[in-house]
Amino acid sequence: MSTSALLDALYLAGLAATAPYHAWRLIANKPYRAGLRERWGHIAPTPGDSRVLWMHCSSVGEAMLARRLVPALEAGLPGWRVELSSSTETGYNTALRQLGVRSVFRHPFDLSWVVRRALKAVRPGALLLMEREIWPQLVLAAAEREVPVALINARRFSERSLWWYRRLGGISERMLQGISLYLAQDERDAAFFRRLGIPEGRLNVVGNLKYDNVTVGCDAAAAEQLRMRLGWPADAPVWVAGSTHEGEEQLLLEVYRRLRTEHPDLKLVMAPRYPDRVARVERLLSGSGVESARWSTLKQSAGAGGARAAAIVDTFGDLAAFYAIGSVVFVGGSFIAHGGHNVIEPAALGQPVLVGPHHENNAEAVQFLSAAGALRVVHDADEAAEWVSHFLSDREAARAAGRSGQEAIRKRQGACERHVQALRAWLSVSHC
């Protein structure tokens, strides 16, 4: 049995085992149904004479990285245009908002005949996969069509993913060898790929795109306007909890209620990672006696928000604005075993940052921001309360932490231009 046939058999077995779940998604999720045709590889070709760079971004985080990289690539690679795919609906919608009318489509299922159909429709001159998004059938089918493949902003795999790659043996080796360029975030990521057998000639360390995707500093006038819309005084302290998950909000709310005994004017911003959890968070706050308002409602209103104690961010793209008005920020997905979310964005805005112990997805950023004194890892509610109280009580310490974080981020910027330079050299060889 060929490699593609074996992978198809494995995928189809998994699909059969999870058929009830997929059936439920088809019934309950209208956006999922809307994109199903594209997921089967029926992608409308985009007219034009430019060569196509197919860039795949898994979800929201990766799609956000494309915001600056895509225009930089098209400016630095004359004759090329980027078409972007995403595996999730939230990533797809984020890409549409970030890139406007640019071609964005849903990533096809990783079945041999599906990815071949998609490659035929998109006709890419090269394929760029973001971070860890290595899809075996897509890589193998690209090799069949002599389409060069690069892994950009590449980072080492999780232990779970590594376990699967090792079990696949020769399939993994063939897939990894099908990628002709690895642009690693840092030396630790590069060392990981070396251990997998990737030769030096295919491996470059170019930095992390996340640092280029933030603007160091904030718009003071916009922050003041947001506070006015919320009805919060300019000097009211604000604790922002961003990208929170189930199991975290209750703990954070308990910390907030404890802090209000010492800081009675403290305001709370809660931003659930997933919009379908907003109602749950709203009920949680209400049940604890904390008055809250949804930002989507306040955003559409003509006046101020009536000075509610808490605001729930239930819209896409607005979290950074709330980070900017914070006195201290907690980044979620880190009190539970999820791996944590982006700590760079609030640090770039000059905020002292707290994160829980489960921050594996951002370990490098957590490490350097912690070393700079801009971030604290908190392991439980007591530590969280202690550090929030510290930064609220000592505003000079909070400002110093914020300045340190901003300076550390400035030193790590430039990855976007290094990506463009490396890809320009790679494409000149691949298409000579």
C-alpha positions in Angstrom: 0.0 0.0 0.0 1.3 3.5 -0.9 2.0 6.1 1.7 -1.0 8.2 0.5 -3.3 5.2 0.5 -2.3 4.3 4.0 -2.8 7.9 5.2 -6.2 8.0 3.5 -7.2 4.7 5.3 -6.1 6.1 8.7 -8.0 9.4 8.1 -11.2 7.6 6.9 -11.1 5.3 9.9 -10.9 8.3 12.2 -13.7 10.0 10.3 -15.9 6.9 10.7 -15.1 6.7 14.4 -16.1 10.4 14.9 -19.1 10.4 12.5 -21.7 11.4 15.1 -19.6 14.4 16.1 -19.3 15.6 12.5 -23.0 15.0 11.8 -23.8 17.2 14.8 -21.5 19.9 13.5 -23.2 19.8 10.1 -26.6 20.2 11.8 -25.7 22.8 14.4 -23.0 24.9 12.8 -24.1 26.9 9.8 -20.6 28.4 9.1 -19.2 24.9 9.0 -21.8 23.9 6.4 -21.0 27.1 4.4 -17.4 26.1 4.0 -17.8 22.4 3.5 -17.4 22.6 -0.3 -14.0 24.3 0.0 -13.0 21.7 2.6 -13.5 19.1 0.0 -11.1 20.9 -2.3 -13.6 22.8 -4.5 -11.9 26.2 -4.3 -12.7 28.9 -6.8 -9.5 29.9 -8.7 -8.5 33.5 -8.3 -7.9 35.2 -11.7 -4.6 37.0 -12.3 -1.2 36.5 -13.8 0.8 36.6 -10.6 2.4 33.4 -9.1 0.5 32.2 -6.1 2.0 31.7 -2.6 -0.4 29.4 -0.7 0.0 30.3 2.9 -1.8 28.0 5.5 -2.6 29.3 8.9 -4.4 27.0 11.3 -6.5 29.4 13.4 -6.8 32.9 14.8 -3.3 33.3 16.1 -1.6 32.2 12.9 -4.0 34.3 10.8 -3.1 37.3 12.9 0.6 36.8 12.0 -0.3 37.1 8.4 -1.4 40.7 8.9 2.0 42.2 8.3 3.8 39.2 6.7 1.4 39.0 3.7 1.9 42.6 2.5 5.6 42.4 3.2 5.9 39.3 1.1 4.0 40.8 -1.8 6.0 44.0 -1.6 9.3 42.1 -1.4 8.4 39.4 -4.0 7.3 41.2 -7.2 5.1 39.0 -9.4 3.8 36.9 -6.4 0.5 37.2 -4.6 -0.6 35.4 -1.4 -3.7 33.2 -1.0 -4.4 32.1 2.5 -6.2 29.1 4.0 -7.4 28.4 7.5 -8.5 25.3 9.3 -11.1 27.0 11.6 -14.0 29.3 10.9 -12.6 31.8 13.5 -9.3 31.8 11.7 -11.0 32.2 8.3 -13.0 35.2 9.5 -9.9 36.7 11.1 -8.0 36.4 7.8 -10.9 38.0 5.9 -10.9 41.0 8.3 -7.1 41.3 8.3 -6.6 40.9 4.6 -9.8 42.4 3.2 -10.7 41.3 -0.3 -7.6 39.1 -0.6 -8.3 35.5 -1.5 -9.0 33.5 1.7 -10.4 29.9 1.7 -11.0 27.0 4.1 -8.2 24.5 4.3 -9.1 21.2 2.5 -9.4 17.9 4.3 -6.1 16.1 4.2 -7.2 13.3 1.9 -5.1 12.6 -1.2 -7.7 13.3 -3.8 -9.0 16.3 -2.0 -5.7 18.1 -1.6 -4.8 17.2 -5.3 -8.1 18.9 -6.3 -7.3 21.9 -4.2 -3.7 22.2 -5.6 -5.2 22.1 -9.1 -7.6 24.9 -8.3 -5.2 27.2 -6.4 -2.2 26.4 -8.7 0.5 27.6 -6.2 4.0 28.3 -7.1 5.0 27.5 -3.5 3.3 26.4 -0.3 4.0 28.1 3.0 2.9 26.3 6.2 2.8 28.2 9.5 4.5 27.1 12.7 3.5 23.4 13.1 0.9 23.1 10.4 2.4 20.1 8.5 -0.3 18.2 6.7 1.1 15.0 5.3 -1.1 14.5 2.3 -0.8 18.2 1.3 3.0 18.0 1.5 3.2 14.8 -0.4 0.8 16.0 -3.1 2.8 19.3 -3.4 5.9 17.2 -4.0 4.2 15.3 -6.8 3.4 18.6 -8.5 7.0 19.9 -7.8 5.6 22.7 -5.6 8.3 23.7 -3.1 7.1 23.7 0.6 8.4 25.9 3.4 7.6 25.8 7.1 7.6 29.4 8.3 7.8 30.8 11.8 8.5 27.1 12.6 8.5 25.9 16.2 9.2 22.5 17.8 6.3 20.1 18.1 4.5 19.3 21.3 5.3 16.0 23.1 2.0 14.6 21.9 2.7 15.5 18.3 6.2 14.2 18.5 4.9 10.9 19.8 2.6 10.5 16.7 5.4 11.6 14.3 7.7 8.9 15.7 5.0 6.2 15.4 4.5 7.1 11.8 8.2 6.3 11.1 9.0 6.4 7.4 5.9 8.4 6.6 7.0 11.2 8.9 10.5 11.1 7.4 9.2 11.4 3.9 6.9 14.2 4.9 9.6 16.2 6.7 12.0 15.7 3.8 9.2 17.1 1.5 9.7 20.5 3.2 12.7 22.2 1.6 13.0 25.2 3.9 12.5 25.6 7.7 12.4 29.1 9.1 12.8 28.5 12.8 11.8 31.0 15.5 14.8 30.5 17.7 17.8 28.2 18.3 15.9 25.8 20.5 13.4 25.3 17.6 16.2 24.8 15.2 17.9 22.2 17.4 14.7 20.3 17.5 14.5 20.1 13.7 18.1 19.1 13.6 17.4 16.1 15.8 14.6 15.1 13.4 17.3 14.9 10.6 16.7 18.3 8.9 20.1 19.3 7.3 21.6 22.7 8.0 21.1 23.8 4.4 17.4 23.7 4.8 17.3 25.4 8.2 17.4 29.1 9.1 16.8 30.9 12.4 14.9 34.1 11.6 13.0 35.0 14.8 9.3 35.0 15.8 6.8 36.9 13.7 4.7 37.6 16.8 7.1 40.4 17.8 6.7 42.2 14.5 2.9 41.8 14.7 2.6 44.2 17.6 3.1 48.0 17.8 5.1 48.9 20.8 3.2 51.6 22.7 -0.5 52.5 22.7 -2.8 55.3 21.5 -3.5 57.3 24.7 -6.4 59.1 23.1 -8.1 55.9 22.0 -7.6 54.4 25.5 -9.2 57.5 27.1 -12.1 57.3 24.6 -12.7 53.6 25.5 -12.7 54.4 29.2 -15.3 57.1 28.6 -17.5 54.7 26.6 -17.3 52.3 29.6 -18.1 55.1 32.0 -14.9 54.4 34.0 -12.9 57.3 35.5 -9.4 57.9 34.1 -7.8 57.0 37.4 -9.9 53.8 38.1 -7.6 50.7 38.2 -8.5 48.0 35.7 -7.6 44.3 35.7 -7.9 42.7 32.3 -8.2 38.9 32.0 -7.7 38.0 28.3 -8.4 34.8 26.3 -9.9 33.0 29.3 -11.2 29.4 29.3 -13.6 27.3 31.2 -12.2 26.6 34.6 -10.3 29.9 34.8 -13.1 32.5 35.0 -14.4 31.3 38.4 -10.9 31.4 39.9 -10.2 34.9 38.4 -13.6 36.1 39.7 -12.7 35.0 43.2 -9.4 36.8 43.0 -11.3 40.0 41.8 -13.8 39.9 44.6 -10.9 39.5 47.1 -9.0 42.4 45.6 -12.0 44.8 45.8 -11.8 44.8 49.6 -8.5 46.5 49.2 -9.2 48.3 45.9 -13.0 49.1 46.0 -12.9 51.0 42.7 -11.2 48.2 40.8 -12.8 47.4 37.4 -12.7 44.0 35.6 -12.4 43.1 32.0 -13.1 39.5 31.1 -12.5 38.3 27.5 -13.4 34.7 26.9 -11.3 33.0 24.3 -14.4 31.6 22.5 -17.5 33.7 21.8 -19.9 30.9 22.6 -18.9 31.1 26.2 -19.9 34.7 26.7 -23.3 33.9 28.2 -21.7 31.5 30.6 -19.3 34.2 31.8 -22.1 36.7 32.0 -24.1 34.4 34.3 -21.0 33.7 36.4 -20.5 37.4 37.1 -24.1 38.1 37.7 -24.4 35.2 40.1 -21.5 36.6 42.1 -23.1 40.1 42.4 -20.7 41.7 39.9 -22.6 44.0 37.4 -21.3 43.6 33.9 -22.0 44.7 30.3 -21.2 43.2 27.0 -18.8 45.3 24.9 -20.9 44.6 21.8 -23.8 46.4 23.4 -21.7 49.3 24.7 -20.0 49.7 21.4 -23.4 50.3 19.6 -24.8 52.6 22.3 -24.6 56.4 21.9 -23.5 57.2 25.5 -21.3 55.8 28.2 -21.8 52.4 29.7 -23.2 53.4 33.0 -20.1 52.5 35.0 -20.6 48.8 35.4 -18.0 47.1 37.5 -17.1 44.7 34.7 -17.0 44.5 30.9 -17.2 41.3 28.9 -15.3 41.5 25.6 -17.5 39.5 23.1 -16.2 40.9 19.8 -13.2 40.0 17.6 -10.3 42.3 17.3 -10.9 44.5 20.3 -8.9 42.8 23.0 -5.8 44.9 22.4 -7.8 48.0 23.1 -8.8 46.7 26.5 -5.3 45.6 27.2 -4.3 49.3 26.6 -6.6 50.6 29.4 -5.5 47.9 31.9 -3.4 48.5 35.0 -2.4 44.8 35.0 -3.1 42.0 32.6 -3.7 38.2 33.1 -3.4 36.1 29.9 -5.6 33.0 30.0 -5.4 29.5 28.8 -2.6 29.1 31.4 -4.4 28.2 34.6 -5.6 25.1 32.8 -3.6 22.7 30.7 -4.1 24.5 27.4 -0.7 26.0 26.8 -1.4 29.7 27.2 -2.0 32.5 24.8 -0.2 35.6 23.5 1.7 37.4 26.2 3.5 39.7 23.8 0.6 41.9 22.9 -0.2 43.2 26.4 3.6 43.6 27.1 4.0 45.7 24.0 1.3 48.0 25.2 3.4 48.6 28.4 1.4 46.5 30.8 2.7 44.3 33.6 1.6 40.7 32.7 0.6 37.7 34.7 0.3 34.2 33.3 -0.5 30.8 34.8 1.9 27.8 35.0 0.6 26.2 31.8 2.3 28.5 29.2 4.0 25.9 27.0 2.8 27.5 23.8 4.6 30.7 24.7 7.5 29.4 26.7 10.1 31.5 25.0 8.2 34.8 25.3 7.3 34.0 28.9 10.9 33.3 29.7 12.4 36.5 28.2 9.6 38.8 29.5 10.0 37.2 32.9 13.8 37.8 32.8 13.1 41.4 31.9 10.9 41.9 34.9 7.8 42.5 32.7 5.9 39.3 33.5 5.2 37.1 36.5 4.1 33.4 36.5 1.4 32.8 39.1 0.5 29.3 40.1 -2.7 29.8 42.0 -5.3 32.3 43.2 -3.2 33.5 46.1 -0.2 34.4 43.9 -2.4 36.0 41.4 -4.1 38.2 44.0 -0.7 39.1 45.5 0.8 40.3 42.2 -2.3 42.1 41.0 -2.4 43.9 44.4 1.3 44.7 44.1 1.0 46.4 40.7 -2.1 48.2 41.7 -0.5 49.6 44.9 2.8 50.4 43.4 2.2 52.2 40.1 5.8 53.0 39.6 6.7 49.3 39.7 3.9 48.6 37.2 5.3 51.3 34.9 8.8 50.0 35.2 7.6 46.5 34.3 5.8 47.8 31.3 8.8 49.7 30.0 11.0 46.7 30.5 8.7 44.5 28.4 8.5 47.1 25.6 12.3 47.3 25.4 12.7 43.6 25.4 10.2 43.3 22.5 11.8 46.0 20.4 15.1 44.0 20.5 13.4 41.0 19.0 11.6 42.6 16.1 12.7 42.2 12.5 11.5 38.6 11.9 9.1 39.7 9.1 11.9 41.2 7.0 14.2 38.2 7.6 11.3 35.9 6.5 11.0 37.9 3.3 14.7 37.8 2.6 15.0 34.0 3.2 11.9 33.3 1.1 13.2 35.5 -1.7 16.4 33.5 -1.8 14.6 30.2 -1.6 12.1 31.0 -4.4 14.9 32.3 -6.6 16.5 28.8 -6.4 13.3 26.8 -6.5 12.0 28.7 -9.6 15.3 29.3 -11.4 
